[in-house]
Amino acid sequence: MEKLTSFGYEQENGYIHYIKCQLMTIDESIKYLLSRISPKHDNKIIIVDSINDYFQNNCELQILYMLNGSVKIRKFGYSGEFIFNIIN
């Protein structure tokens, strides 16, 4: 398994656009989560058909920005997911 973090964005059509970047901890990702951004990258954007497909990408940490404003986070090796609702 690749030791990477992925940042994905849910689209209106149900697709997910995401990038993979270097592995980070949840603590290191907080600055991105709070602003709903991903790190600067030179990687290509990957497009998958669904949320389920996104969470099959085998990255160590997977962050998904949802259209409803919440953020879903899954960590490889743990069952379930964290769901954050950012309140301004």
DAVEN-V641970 format. One line per field, one symbol per residue. ss: DSSP state (@ for helix, = for strand, . for the rest). psi: psi as a letter, one per 30 degrees, with the letter a starting at -180 (. if undefined). burial: 1 if it has 24 or more other C-alpha atoms within 12 Angstrom, else 0. A space follows every 10 residues. Layout:
ss = ???
psi = ???
burial = ???
This chain:
ss = ...======= .....===== ==...@@@@@ @@@@@..... .....===.. @@@@...... =====....= =====..... .====...
psi = kkilkkjlkk legflkkllk alklleeffe feeffhlllk lgllkkklfl eeeeggfgle kkkjjlfgfl kkkkkkfkka lkkkjkk.
burial = 0000111111 0000011111 1111000010 0110010110 0000000000 1001101011 1111110000 1111110000 00000000
